Amino acid sequence: MADGNRKTESHKRGISEAAFYKYKAKFGGMDVSDARKLKALEDENAKLKTLLAETMLNNAIVKDVASKRW
C-alpha cells in the first residue's frame, strides 16, 4: 500500500494515521474471526482483572477488620 493510499484509507475511515498504523500492527495478519476472538479474550481478561482487584480489596478490608478485634 502506497503512502498516499494509507492517508486516503485513514481519512475515509475518519481516523488518524497513527491509529491506522496501530491497528495494522495489531490486526494486520489476522482473519476477521481471529480478530474477533482476540477482542473477546481481551474483554474477558479486563473483566477478570477487575474481579481480581475487587477480591483483593475485599480481602484486605476483611484482614484489616479482623486484626482490630472489636
CHARMM-style PDB file with segment names, atoms N, HN, CA, C and O in Angstrom:
ATOM      1  N   MET     1       0.851  -1.168   0.000  1.00  0.00      PROA
ATOM      2  CA  MET     1       0.000   0.000   0.000  1.00  0.00      PROA
ATOM      3  C   MET     1       0.901   1.237   0.000  1.00  0.00      PROA
ATOM      4  O   MET     1       1.770   1.381   0.860  1.00  0.00      PROA
ATOM      5  N   ALA     2       0.688   2.108  -0.953  1.00  0.00      PROA
ATOM      6  HN  ALA     2      -0.018   1.991  -1.652  1.00  0.00      PROA
ATOM      7  CA  ALA     2       1.489   3.321  -1.049  1.00  0.00      PROA
ATOM      8  C   ALA     2       1.107   4.289   0.058  1.00  0.00      PROA
ATOM      9  O   ALA     2       0.030   4.191   0.647  1.00  0.00      PROA
ATOM     10  N   ASP     3       2.003   5.221   0.329  1.00  0.00      PROA
ATOM     11  HN  ASP     3       2.878   5.300  -0.149  1.00  0.00      PROA
ATOM     12  CA  ASP     3       1.779   6.164   1.426  1.00  0.00      PROA
ATOM     13  C   ASP     3       0.496   6.966   1.210  1.00  0.00      PROA
ATOM     14  O   ASP     3      -0.238   7.228   2.163  1.00  0.00      PROA
ATOM     15  N   GLY     4       0.225   7.352  -0.019  1.00  0.00      PROA
ATOM     16  HN  GLY     4       0.821   7.140  -0.793  1.00  0.00      PROA
ATOM     17  CA  GLY     4      -0.995   8.087  -0.316  1.00  0.00      PROA
ATOM     18  C   GLY     4      -2.246   7.274  -0.031  1.00  0.00      PROA
ATOM     19  O   GLY     4      -3.257   7.810   0.421  1.00  0.00      PROA
ATOM     20  N   ASN     5      -2.170   5.968  -0.299  1.00  0.00      PROA
ATOM     21  HN  ASN     5      -1.348   5.532  -0.667  1.00  0.00      PROA
ATOM     22  CA  ASN     5      -3.318   5.102  -0.028  1.00  0.00      PROA
ATOM     23  C   ASN     5      -3.600   5.004   1.467  1.00  0.00      PROA
ATOM     24  O   ASN     5      -4.763   4.947   1.866  1.00  0.00      PROA
ATOM     25  N   ARG     6      -2.570   4.983   2.298  1.00  0.00      PROA
ATOM     26  HN  ARG     6      -1.625   5.029   1.975  1.00  0.00      PROA
ATOM     27  CA  ARG     6      -2.757   4.928   3.750  1.00  0.00      PROA
ATOM     28  C   ARG     6      -3.464   6.183   4.228  1.00  0.00      PROA
ATOM     29  O   ARG     6      -4.376   6.124   5.053  1.00  0.00      PROA
ATOM     30  N   LYS     7      -3.030   7.326   3.695  1.00  0.00      PROA
ATOM     31  HN  LYS     7      -2.290   7.374   3.024  1.00  0.00      PROA
ATOM     32  CA  LYS     7      -3.663   8.587   4.084  1.00  0.00      PROA
ATOM     33  C   LYS     7      -5.117   8.596   3.654  1.00  0.00      PROA
ATOM     34  O   LYS     7      -5.989   9.044   4.398  1.00  0.00      PROA
ATOM     35  N   THR     8      -5.377   8.101   2.450  1.00  0.00      PROA
ATOM     36  HN  THR     8      -4.668   7.738   1.846  1.00  0.00      PROA
ATOM     37  CA  THR     8      -6.743   8.056   1.949  1.00  0.00      PROA
ATOM     38  C   THR     8      -7.584   7.111   2.794  1.00  0.00      PROA
ATOM     39  O   THR     8      -8.717   7.440   3.146  1.00  0.00      PROA
ATOM     40  N   GLU     9      -7.045   5.939   3.123  1.00  0.00      PROA
ATOM     41  HN  GLU     9      -6.125   5.672   2.836  1.00  0.00      PROA
ATOM     42  CA  GLU     9      -7.778   4.964   3.940  1.00  0.00      PROA
ATOM     43  C   GLU     9      -8.094   5.525   5.317  1.00  0.00      PROA
ATOM     44  O   GLU     9      -9.227   5.416   5.788  1.00  0.00      PROA
ATOM     45  N   SER    10      -7.105   6.121   5.964  1.00  0.00      PROA
ATOM     46  HN  SER    10      -6.185   6.209   5.582  1.00  0.00      PROA
ATOM     47  CA  SER    10      -7.342   6.648   7.302  1.00  0.00      PROA
ATOM     48  C   SER    10      -8.315   7.827   7.239  1.00  0.00      PROA
ATOM     49  O   SER    10      -9.153   7.983   8.126  1.00  0.00      PROA
ATOM     50  N   HSD    11      -8.211   8.643   6.214  1.00  0.00      PROA
ATOM     51  HN  HSD    11      -7.530   8.516   5.493  1.00  0.00      PROA
ATOM     52  CA  HSD    11      -9.129   9.770   6.063  1.00  0.00      PROA
ATOM     53  C   HSD    11     -10.553   9.282   5.814  1.00  0.00      PROA
ATOM     54  O   HSD    11     -11.501   9.820   6.386  1.00  0.00      PROA
ATOM     55  N   LYS    12     -10.711   8.250   4.950  1.00  0.00      PROA
ATOM     56  HN  LYS    12      -9.941   7.813   4.485  1.00  0.00      PROA
ATOM     57  CA  LYS    12     -12.038   7.700   4.659  1.00  0.00      PROA
ATOM     58  C   LYS    12     -12.706   7.178   5.919  1.00  0.00      PROA
ATOM     59  O   LYS    12     -13.915   7.324   6.098  1.00  0.00      PROA
ATOM     60  N   ARG    13     -11.914   6.571   6.787  1.00  0.00      PROA
ATOM     61  HN  ARG    13     -10.932   6.452   6.642  1.00  0.00      PROA
ATOM     62  CA  ARG    13     -12.458   5.953   7.995  1.00  0.00      PROA
ATOM     63  C   ARG    13     -12.552   6.936   9.160  1.00  0.00      PROA
ATOM     64  O   ARG    13     -13.087   6.601  10.217  1.00  0.00      PROA
ATOM     65  N   GLY    14     -12.038   8.137   8.967  1.00  0.00      PROA
ATOM     66  HN  GLY    14     -11.604   8.409   8.108  1.00  0.00      PROA
ATOM     67  CA  GLY    14     -12.129   9.160   9.997  1.00  0.00      PROA
ATOM     68  C   GLY    14     -11.217   8.918  11.174  1.00  0.00      PROA
ATOM     69  O   GLY    14     -11.554   9.266  12.305  1.00  0.00      PROA
ATOM     70  N   ILE    15     -10.041   8.314  10.919  1.00  0.00      PROA
ATOM     71  HN  ILE    15      -9.767   8.031  10.000  1.00  0.00      PROA
ATOM     72  CA  ILE    15      -9.075   8.054  11.981  1.00  0.00      PROA
ATOM     73  C   ILE    15      -7.737   8.668  11.599  1.00  0.00      PROA
ATOM     74  O   ILE    15      -7.503   8.989  10.433  1.00  0.00      PROA
ATOM     75  N   SER    16      -6.874   8.827  12.570  1.00  0.00      PROA
ATOM     76  HN  SER    16      -7.064   8.566  13.517  1.00  0.00      PROA
ATOM     77  CA  SER    16      -5.550   9.371  12.290  1.00  0.00      PROA
ATOM     78  C   SER    16      -4.667   8.289  11.674  1.00  0.00      PROA
ATOM     79  O   SER    16      -4.966   7.097  11.753  1.00  0.00      PROA
ATOM     80  N   GLU    17      -3.591   8.729  11.071  1.00  0.00      PROA
ATOM     81  HN  GLU    17      -3.349   9.697  11.007  1.00  0.00      PROA
ATOM     82  CA  GLU    17      -2.639   7.756  10.515  1.00  0.00      PROA
ATOM     83  C   GLU    17      -2.015   6.924  11.619  1.00  0.00      PROA
ATOM     84  O   GLU    17      -1.756   5.735  11.433  1.00  0.00      PROA
ATOM     85  N   ALA    18      -1.769   7.543  12.774  1.00  0.00      PROA
ATOM     86  HN  ALA    18      -1.979   8.509  12.926  1.00  0.00      PROA
ATOM     87  CA  ALA    18      -1.187   6.808  13.904  1.00  0.00      PROA
ATOM     88  C   ALA    18      -2.119   5.678  14.333  1.00  0.00      PROA
ATOM     89  O   ALA    18      -1.666   4.567  14.605  1.00  0.00      PROA
ATOM     90  N   ALA    19      -3.418   5.960  14.393  1.00  0.00      PROA
ATOM     91  HN  ALA    19      -3.786   6.863  14.171  1.00  0.00      PROA
ATOM     92  CA  ALA    19      -4.386   4.932  14.763  1.00  0.00      PROA
ATOM     93  C   ALA    19      -4.407   3.818  13.713  1.00  0.00      PROA
ATOM     94  O   ALA    19      -4.534   2.641  14.050  1.00  0.00      PROA
ATOM     95  N   PHE    20      -4.283   4.196  12.448  1.00  0.00      PROA
ATOM     96  HN  PHE    20      -4.180   5.152  12.174  1.00  0.00      PROA
ATOM     97  CA  PHE    20      -4.248   3.219  11.368  1.00  0.00      PROA
ATOM     98  C   PHE    20      -3.056   2.283  11.518  1.00  0.00      PROA
ATOM     99  O   PHE    20      -3.197   1.067  11.388  1.00  0.00      PROA
ATOM    100  N   TYR    21      -1.866   2.855  11.797  1.00  0.00      PROA
ATOM    101  HN  TYR    21      -1.751   3.843  11.903  1.00  0.00      PROA
ATOM    102  CA  TYR    21      -0.666   2.039  11.959  1.00  0.00      PROA
ATOM    103  C   TYR    21      -0.766   1.131  13.179  1.00  0.00      PROA
ATOM    104  O   TYR    21      -0.339  -0.023  13.140  1.00  0.00      PROA
ATOM    105  N   LYS    22      -1.337   1.662  14.270  1.00  0.00      PROA
ATOM    106  HN  LYS    22      -1.684   2.599  14.301  1.00  0.00      PROA
ATOM    107  CA  LYS    22      -1.506   0.856  15.482  1.00  0.00      PROA
ATOM    108  C   LYS    22      -2.440  -0.321  15.204  1.00  0.00      PROA
ATOM    109  O   LYS    22      -2.157  -1.450  15.604  1.00  0.00      PROA
ATOM    110  N   TYR    23      -3.543  -0.058  14.523  1.00  0.00      PROA
ATOM    111  HN  TYR    23      -3.773   0.859  14.198  1.00  0.00      PROA
ATOM    112  CA  TYR    23      -4.493  -1.109  14.170  1.00  0.00      PROA
ATOM    113  C   TYR    23      -3.832  -2.146  13.267  1.00  0.00      PROA
ATOM    114  O   TYR    23      -3.988  -3.352  13.461  1.00  0.00      PROA
ATOM    115  N   LYS    24      -3.099  -1.656  12.284  1.00  0.00      PROA
ATOM    116  HN  LYS    24      -2.973  -0.676  12.126  1.00  0.00      PROA
ATOM    117  CA  LYS    24      -2.448  -2.560  11.331  1.00  0.00      PROA
ATOM    118  C   LYS    24      -1.405  -3.432  12.026  1.00  0.00      PROA
ATOM    119  O   LYS    24      -1.270  -4.610  11.698  1.00  0.00      PROA
ATOM    120  N   ALA    25      -0.662  -2.865  12.985  1.00  0.00      PROA
ATOM    121  HN  ALA    25      -0.771  -1.908  13.251  1.00  0.00      PROA
ATOM    122  CA  ALA    25       0.346  -3.629  13.709  1.00  0.00      PROA
ATOM    123  C   ALA    25      -0.305  -4.717  14.557  1.00  0.00      PROA
ATOM    124  O   ALA    25       0.246  -5.806  14.714  1.00  0.00      PROA
ATOM    125  N   LYS    26      -1.479  -4.414  15.100  1.00  0.00      PROA
ATOM    126  HN  LYS    26      -1.927  -3.529  14.973  1.00  0.00      PROA
ATOM    127  CA  LYS    26      -2.142  -5.367  15.981  1.00  0.00      PROA
ATOM    128  C   LYS    26      -2.907  -6.433  15.199  1.00  0.00      PROA
ATOM    129  O   LYS    26      -2.852  -7.613  15.545  1.00  0.00      PROA
ATOM    130  N   PHE    27      -3.610  -6.031  14.160  1.00  0.00      PROA
ATOM    131  HN  PHE    27      -3.654  -5.072  13.878  1.00  0.00      PROA
ATOM    132  CA  PHE    27      -4.506  -6.940  13.458  1.00  0.00      PROA
ATOM    133  C   PHE    27      -4.096  -7.242  12.021  1.00  0.00      PROA
ATOM    134  O   PHE    27      -4.831  -7.930  11.313  1.00  0.00      PROA
ATOM    135  N   GLY    28      -2.953  -6.751  11.573  1.00  0.00      PROA
ATOM    136  HN  GLY    28      -2.356  -6.191  12.148  1.00  0.00      PROA
ATOM    137  CA  GLY    28      -2.548  -6.838  10.178  1.00  0.00      PROA
ATOM    138  C   GLY    28      -2.637  -8.204   9.529  1.00  0.00      PROA
ATOM    139  O   GLY    28      -3.166  -8.313   8.423  1.00  0.00      PROA
ATOM    140  N   GLY    29      -2.146  -9.240  10.163  1.00  0.00      PROA
ATOM    141  HN  GLY    29      -1.716  -9.152  11.061  1.00  0.00      PROA
ATOM    142  CA  GLY    29      -2.109 -10.547   9.533  1.00  0.00      PROA
ATOM    143  C   GLY    29      -3.243 -11.472   9.946  1.00  0.00      PROA
ATOM    144  O   GLY    29      -3.207 -12.663   9.637  1.00  0.00      PROA
ATOM    145  N   MET    30      -4.238 -10.953  10.630  1.00  0.00      PROA
ATOM    146  HN  MET    30      -4.268  -9.986  10.880  1.00  0.00      PROA
ATOM    147  CA  MET    30      -5.311 -11.802  11.156  1.00  0.00      PROA
ATOM    148  C   MET    30      -6.527 -11.838  10.243  1.00  0.00      PROA
ATOM    149  O   MET    30      -6.814 -10.900   9.499  1.00  0.00      PROA
ATOM    150  N   ASP    31      -7.223 -12.952  10.333  1.00  0.00      PROA
ATOM    151  HN  ASP    31      -6.990 -13.714  10.937  1.00  0.00      PROA
ATOM    152  CA  ASP    31      -8.534 -13.023   9.706  1.00  0.00      PROA
ATOM    153  C   ASP    31      -9.523 -12.298  10.612  1.00  0.00      PROA
ATOM    154  O   ASP    31      -9.216 -11.994  11.764  1.00  0.00      PROA
ATOM    155  N   VAL    32     -10.698 -12.029  10.086  1.00  0.00      PROA
ATOM    156  HN  VAL    32     -10.948 -12.276   9.150  1.00  0.00      PROA
ATOM    157  CA  VAL    32     -11.731 -11.350  10.871  1.00  0.00      PROA
ATOM    158  C   VAL    32     -12.115 -12.192  12.086  1.00  0.00      PROA
ATOM    159  O   VAL    32     -12.297 -11.652  13.177  1.00  0.00      PROA
ATOM    160  N   SER    33     -12.238 -13.499  11.910  1.00  0.00      PROA
ATOM    161  HN  SER    33     -12.090 -13.937  11.023  1.00  0.00      PROA
ATOM    162  CA  SER    33     -12.628 -14.356  13.030  1.00  0.00      PROA
ATOM    163  C   SER    33     -11.558 -14.352  14.117  1.00  0.00      PROA
ATOM    164  O   SER    33     -11.879 -14.384  15.305  1.00  0.00      PROA
ATOM    165  N   ASP    34     -10.283 -14.313  13.716  1.00  0.00      PROA
ATOM    166  HN  ASP    34     -10.022 -14.287  12.751  1.00  0.00      PROA
ATOM    167  CA  ASP    34      -9.195 -14.256  14.698  1.00  0.00      PROA
ATOM    168  C   ASP    34      -9.224 -12.932  15.461  1.00  0.00      PROA
ATOM    169  O   ASP    34      -9.010 -12.906  16.673  1.00  0.00      PROA
ATOM    170  N   ALA    35      -9.487 -11.846  14.759  1.00  0.00      PROA
ATOM    171  HN  ALA    35      -9.662 -11.867  13.774  1.00  0.00      PROA
ATOM    172  CA  ALA    35      -9.560 -10.535  15.403  1.00  0.00      PROA
ATOM    173  C   ALA    35     -10.718 -10.495  16.393  1.00  0.00      PROA
ATOM    174  O   ALA    35     -10.589  -9.918  17.474  1.00  0.00      PROA
ATOM    175  N   ARG    36     -11.841 -11.099  16.036  1.00  0.00      PROA
ATOM    176  HN  ARG    36     -11.946 -11.567  15.159  1.00  0.00      PROA
ATOM    177  CA  ARG    36     -12.989 -11.139  16.945  1.00  0.00      PROA
ATOM    178  C   ARG    36     -12.669 -11.968  18.190  1.00  0.00      PROA
ATOM    179  O   ARG    36     -13.034 -11.592  19.303  1.00  0.00      PROA
ATOM    180  N   LYS    37     -11.989 -13.094  17.996  1.00  0.00      PROA
ATOM    181  HN  LYS    37     -11.692 -13.400  17.091  1.00  0.00      PROA
ATOM    182  CA  LYS    37     -11.591 -13.923  19.135  1.00  0.00      PROA
ATOM    183  C   LYS    37     -10.641 -13.157  20.054  1.00  0.00      PROA
ATOM    184  O   LYS    37     -10.775 -13.208  21.277  1.00  0.00      PROA
ATOM    185  N   LEU    38      -9.689 -12.455  19.464  1.00  0.00      PROA
ATOM    186  HN  LEU    38      -9.581 -12.414  18.471  1.00  0.00      PROA
ATOM    187  CA  LEU    38      -8.742 -11.664  20.248  1.00  0.00      PROA
ATOM    188  C   LEU    38      -9.478 -10.597  21.052  1.00  0.00      PROA
ATOM    189  O   LEU    38      -9.198 -10.405  22.235  1.00  0.00      PROA
ATOM    190  N   LYS    39     -10.404  -9.914  20.424  1.00  0.00      PROA
ATOM    191  HN  LYS    39     -10.632 -10.070  19.463  1.00  0.00      PROA
ATOM    192  CA  LYS    39     -11.175  -8.874  21.114  1.00  0.00      PROA
ATOM    193  C   LYS    39     -11.982  -9.476  22.258  1.00  0.00      PROA
ATOM    194  O   LYS    39     -12.048  -8.888  23.337  1.00  0.00      PROA
ATOM    195  N   ALA    40     -12.593 -10.631  22.044  1.00  0.00      PROA
ATOM    196  HN  ALA    40     -12.539 -11.109  21.167  1.00  0.00      PROA
ATOM    197  CA  ALA    40     -13.365 -11.291  23.098  1.00  0.00      PROA
ATOM    198  C   ALA    40     -12.456 -11.691  24.261  1.00  0.00      PROA
ATOM    199  O   ALA    40     -12.834 -11.538  25.422  1.00  0.00      PROA
ATOM    200  N   LEU    41     -11.273 -12.198  23.958  1.00  0.00      PROA
ATOM    201  HN  LEU    41     -10.966 -12.322  23.015  1.00  0.00      PROA
ATOM    202  CA  LEU    41     -10.325 -12.568  25.006  1.00  0.00      PROA
ATOM    203  C   LEU    41      -9.835 -11.345  25.780  1.00  0.00      PROA
ATOM    204  O   LEU    41      -9.674 -11.403  26.999  1.00  0.00      PROA
ATOM    205  N   GLU    42      -9.601 -10.245  25.077  1.00  0.00      PROA
ATOM    206  HN  GLU    42      -9.732 -10.198  24.087  1.00  0.00      PROA
ATOM    207  CA  GLU    42      -9.176  -9.016  25.747  1.00  0.00      PROA
ATOM    208  C   GLU    42     -10.266  -8.501  26.673  1.00  0.00      PROA
ATOM    209  O   GLU    42      -9.979  -8.047  27.781  1.00  0.00      PROA
ATOM    210  N   ASP    43     -11.525  -8.569  26.221  1.00  0.00      PROA
ATOM    211  HN  ASP    43     -11.757  -8.937  25.321  1.00  0.00      PROA
ATOM    212  CA  ASP    43     -12.652  -8.137  27.057  1.00  0.00      PROA
ATOM    213  C   ASP    43     -12.771  -9.014  28.302  1.00  0.00      PROA
ATOM    214  O   ASP    43     -12.964  -8.513  29.409  1.00  0.00      PROA
ATOM    215  N   GLU    44     -12.653 -10.328  28.107  1.00  0.00      PROA
ATOM    216  HN  GLU    44     -12.496 -10.735  27.208  1.00  0.00      PROA
ATOM    217  CA  GLU    44     -12.732 -11.251  29.234  1.00  0.00      PROA
ATOM    218  C   GLU    44     -11.583 -11.003  30.212  1.00  0.00      PROA
ATOM    219  O   GLU    44     -11.783 -11.026  31.427  1.00  0.00      PROA
ATOM    220  N   ASN    45     -10.402 -10.769  29.691  1.00  0.00      PROA
ATOM    221  HN  ASN    45     -10.240 -10.751  28.704  1.00  0.00      PROA
ATOM    222  CA  ASN    45      -9.239 -10.501  30.535  1.00  0.00      PROA
ATOM    223  C   ASN    45      -9.453  -9.233  31.370  1.00  0.00      PROA
ATOM    224  O   ASN    45      -9.106  -9.204  32.551  1.00  0.00      PROA
ATOM    225  N   ALA    46     -10.017  -8.197  30.768  1.00  0.00      PROA
ATOM    226  HN  ALA    46     -10.299  -8.220  29.809  1.00  0.00      PROA
ATOM    227  CA  ALA    46     -10.286  -6.955  31.503  1.00  0.00      PROA
ATOM    228  C   ALA    46     -11.284  -7.205  32.637  1.00  0.00      PROA
ATOM    229  O   ALA    46     -11.111  -6.694  33.743  1.00  0.00      PROA
ATOM    230  N   LYS    47     -12.323  -7.988  32.361  1.00  0.00      PROA
ATOM    231  HN  LYS    47     -12.464  -8.403  31.463  1.00  0.00      PROA
ATOM    232  CA  LYS    47     -13.311  -8.307  33.399  1.00  0.00      PROA
ATOM    233  C   LYS    47     -12.669  -9.104  34.534  1.00  0.00      PROA
ATOM    234  O   LYS    47     -12.934  -8.843  35.707  1.00  0.00      PROA
ATOM    235  N   LEU    48     -11.829 -10.071  34.182  1.00  0.00      PROA
ATOM    236  HN  LEU    48     -11.615 -10.283  33.228  1.00  0.00      PROA
ATOM    237  CA  LEU    48     -11.165 -10.879  35.202  1.00  0.00      PROA
ATOM    238  C   LEU    48     -10.211 -10.040  36.051  1.00  0.00      PROA
ATOM    239  O   LEU    48     -10.117 -10.244  37.261  1.00  0.00      PROA
ATOM    240  N   LYS    49      -9.516  -9.114  35.433  1.00  0.00      PROA
ATOM    241  HN  LYS    49      -9.593  -8.949  34.450  1.00  0.00      PROA
ATOM    242  CA  LYS    49      -8.622  -8.237  36.186  1.00  0.00      PROA
ATOM    243  C   LYS    49      -9.413  -7.384  37.177  1.00  0.00      PROA
ATOM    244  O   LYS    49      -8.974  -7.168  38.307  1.00  0.00      PROA
ATOM    245  N   THR    50     -10.576  -6.902  36.750  1.00  0.00      PROA
ATOM    246  HN  THR    50     -10.932  -7.078  35.832  1.00  0.00      PROA
ATOM    247  CA  THR    50     -11.428  -6.112  37.639  1.00  0.00      PROA
ATOM    248  C   THR    50     -11.910  -6.961  38.804  1.00  0.00      PROA
ATOM    249  O   THR    50     -11.882  -6.516  39.952  1.00  0.00      PROA
ATOM    250  N   LEU    51     -12.354  -8.188  38.516  1.00  0.00      PROA
ATOM    251  HN  LEU    51     -12.377  -8.550  37.584  1.00  0.00      PROA
ATOM    252  CA  LEU    51     -12.809  -9.084  39.585  1.00  0.00      PROA
ATOM    253  C   LEU    51     -11.685  -9.390  40.569  1.00  0.00      PROA
ATOM    254  O   LEU    51     -11.907  -9.415  41.780  1.00  0.00      PROA
ATOM    255  N   LEU    52     -10.492  -9.620  40.057  1.00  0.00      PROA
ATOM    256  HN  LEU    52     -10.312  -9.599  39.073  1.00  0.00      PROA
ATOM    257  CA  LEU    52      -9.352  -9.899  40.918  1.00  0.00      PROA
ATOM    258  C   LEU    52      -9.045  -8.699  41.813  1.00  0.00      PROA
ATOM    259  O   LEU    52      -8.803  -8.866  43.008  1.00  0.00      PROA
ATOM    260  N   ALA    53      -9.054  -7.514  41.256  1.00  0.00      PROA
ATOM    261  HN  ALA    53      -9.252  -7.378  40.285  1.00  0.00      PROA
ATOM    262  CA  ALA    53      -8.776  -6.310  42.044  1.00  0.00      PROA
ATOM    263  C   ALA    53      -9.825  -6.124  43.137  1.00  0.00      PROA
ATOM    264  O   ALA    53      -9.486  -5.782  44.270  1.00  0.00      PROA
ATOM    265  N   GLU    54     -11.094  -6.349  42.804  1.00  0.00      PROA
ATOM    266  HN  GLU    54     -11.369  -6.627  41.884  1.00  0.00      PROA
ATOM    267  CA  GLU    54     -12.159  -6.219  43.796  1.00  0.00      PROA
ATOM    268  C   GLU    54     -12.000  -7.258  44.901  1.00  0.00      PROA
ATOM    269  O   GLU    54     -12.193  -6.946  46.076  1.00  0.00      PROA
ATOM    270  N   THR    55     -11.654  -8.477  44.537  1.00  0.00      PROA
ATOM    271  HN  THR    55     -11.497  -8.730  43.582  1.00  0.00      PROA
ATOM    272  CA  THR    55     -11.471  -9.546  45.520  1.00  0.00      PROA
ATOM    273  C   THR    55     -10.293  -9.239  46.438  1.00  0.00      PROA
ATOM    274  O   THR    55     -10.375  -9.443  47.649  1.00  0.00      PROA
ATOM    275  N   MET    56      -9.201  -8.750  45.863  1.00  0.00      PROA
ATOM    276  HN  MET    56      -9.134  -8.584  44.879  1.00  0.00      PROA
ATOM    277  CA  MET    56      -8.042  -8.407  46.675  1.00  0.00      PROA
ATOM    278  C   MET    56      -8.370  -7.271  47.640  1.00  0.00      PROA
ATOM    279  O   MET    56      -7.916  -7.283  48.784  1.00  0.00      PROA
ATOM    280  N   LEU    57      -9.147  -6.297  47.195  1.00  0.00      PROA
ATOM    281  HN  LEU    57      -9.516  -6.287  46.266  1.00  0.00      PROA
ATOM    282  CA  LEU    57      -9.554  -5.199  48.059  1.00  0.00      PROA
ATOM    283  C   LEU    57     -10.437  -5.702  49.191  1.00  0.00      PROA
ATOM    284  O   LEU    57     -10.258  -5.311  50.345  1.00  0.00      PROA
ATOM    285  N   ASN    58     -11.386  -6.566  48.863  1.00  0.00      PROA
ATOM    286  HN  ASN    58     -11.531  -6.883  47.926  1.00  0.00      PROA
ATOM    287  CA  ASN    58     -12.258  -7.141  49.891  1.00  0.00      PROA
ATOM    288  C   ASN    58     -11.449  -7.933  50.914  1.00  0.00      PROA
ATOM    289  O   ASN    58     -11.706  -7.836  52.114  1.00  0.00      PROA
ATOM    290  N   ASN    59     -10.487  -8.706  50.459  1.00  0.00      PROA
ATOM    291  HN  ASN    59     -10.277  -8.785  49.484  1.00  0.00      PROA
ATOM    292  CA  ASN    59      -9.628  -9.474  51.368  1.00  0.00      PROA
ATOM    293  C   ASN    59      -8.839  -8.551  52.290  1.00  0.00      PROA
ATOM    294  O   ASN    59      -8.693  -8.838  53.479  1.00  0.00      PROA
ATOM    295  N   ALA    60      -8.337  -7.457  51.755  1.00  0.00      PROA
ATOM    296  HN  ALA    60      -8.456  -7.225  50.789  1.00  0.00      PROA
ATOM    297  CA  ALA    60      -7.575  -6.509  52.563  1.00  0.00      PROA
ATOM    298  C   ALA    60      -8.473  -5.876  53.628  1.00  0.00      PROA
ATOM    299  O   ALA    60      -8.048  -5.672  54.765  1.00  0.00      PROA
ATOM    300  N   ILE    61      -9.699  -5.571  53.256  1.00  0.00      PROA
ATOM    301  HN  ILE    61     -10.044  -5.736  52.332  1.00  0.00      PROA
ATOM    302  CA  ILE    61     -10.641  -4.988  54.214  1.00  0.00      PROA
ATOM    303  C   ILE    61     -10.957  -5.977  55.321  1.00  0.00      PROA
ATOM    304  O   ILE    61     -10.973  -5.612  56.496  1.00  0.00      PROA
ATOM    305  N   VAL    62     -11.209  -7.221  54.956  1.00  0.00      PROA
ATOM    306  HN  VAL    62     -11.196  -7.518  54.001  1.00  0.00      PROA
ATOM    307  CA  VAL    62     -11.523  -8.252  55.949  1.00  0.00      PROA
ATOM    308  C   VAL    62     -10.340  -8.452  56.897  1.00  0.00      PROA
ATOM    309  O   VAL    62     -10.533  -8.563  58.108  1.00  0.00      PROA
ATOM    310  N   LYS    63      -9.137  -8.499  56.368  1.00  0.00      PROA
ATOM    311  HN  LYS    63      -8.980  -8.409  55.385  1.00  0.00      PROA
ATOM    312  CA  LYS    63      -7.955  -8.660  57.218  1.00  0.00      PROA
ATOM    313  C   LYS    63      -7.798  -7.475  58.161  1.00  0.00      PROA
ATOM    314  O   LYS    63      -7.447  -7.648  59.328  1.00  0.00      PROA
ATOM    315  N   ASP    64      -8.057  -6.272  57.657  1.00  0.00      PROA
ATOM    316  HN  ASP    64      -8.342  -6.131  56.709  1.00  0.00      PROA
ATOM    317  CA  ASP    64      -7.942  -5.086  58.485  1.00  0.00      PROA
ATOM    318  C   ASP    64      -8.962  -5.116  59.624  1.00  0.00      PROA
ATOM    319  O   ASP    64      -8.623  -4.833  60.772  1.00  0.00      PROA
ATOM    320  N   VAL    65     -10.185  -5.453  59.311  1.00  0.00      PROA
ATOM    321  HN  VAL    65     -10.461  -5.683  58.378  1.00  0.00      PROA
ATOM    322  CA  VAL    65     -11.234  -5.513  60.328  1.00  0.00      PROA
ATOM    323  C   VAL    65     -10.932  -6.630  61.323  1.00  0.00      PROA
ATOM    324  O   VAL    65     -11.119  -6.445  62.526  1.00  0.00      PROA
ATOM    325  N   ALA    66     -10.475  -7.770  60.851  1.00  0.00      PROA
ATOM    326  HN  ALA    66     -10.323  -7.920  59.874  1.00  0.00      PROA
ATOM    327  CA  ALA    66     -10.167  -8.902  61.738  1.00  0.00      PROA
ATOM    328  C   ALA    66      -9.000  -8.590  62.665  1.00  0.00      PROA
ATOM    329  O   ALA    66      -8.958  -9.070  63.798  1.00  0.00      PROA
ATOM    330  N   SER    67      -8.068  -7.802  62.195  1.00  0.00      PROA
ATOM    331  HN  SER    67      -8.102  -7.412  61.275  1.00  0.00      PROA
ATOM    332  CA  SER    67      -6.896  -7.503  63.035  1.00  0.00      PROA
ATOM    333  C   SER    67      -7.227  -6.531  64.160  1.00  0.00      PROA
ATOM    334  O   SER    67      -6.495  -6.461  65.147  1.00  0.00      PROA
ATOM    335  N   LYS    68      -8.298  -5.793  64.030  1.00  0.00      PROA
ATOM    336  HN  LYS    68      -8.893  -5.850  63.228  1.00  0.00      PROA
ATOM    337  CA  LYS    68      -8.674  -4.818  65.058  1.00  0.00      PROA
ATOM    338  C   LYS    68      -9.400  -5.488  66.236  1.00  0.00      PROA
ATOM    339  O   LYS    68      -9.446  -4.918  67.326  1.00  0.00      PROA
ATOM    340  N   ARG    69      -9.944  -6.639  66.041  1.00  0.00      PROA
ATOM    341  HN  ARG    69      -9.906  -7.101  65.155  1.00  0.00      PROA
ATOM    342  CA  ARG    69     -10.597  -7.414  67.093  1.00  0.00      PROA
ATOM    343  C   ARG    69     -11.515  -6.560  67.967  1.00  0.00      PROA
ATOM    344  O   ARG    69     -11.171  -6.250  69.108  1.00  0.00      PROA
ATOM    345  N   TRP    70     -12.585  -6.211  67.482  1.00  0.00      PROA
ATOM    346  HN  TRP    70     -12.865  -6.463  66.556  1.00  0.00      PROA
ATOM    347  CA  TRP    70     -13.564  -5.366  68.159  1.00  0.00      PROA
ATOM    348  C   TRP    70     -13.689  -5.808  69.548  1.00  0.00      PROA
ATOM    349  OT1 TRP    70     -14.466  -5.233  70.311  1.00  0.00      PROA
TER     350      TRP     70
END
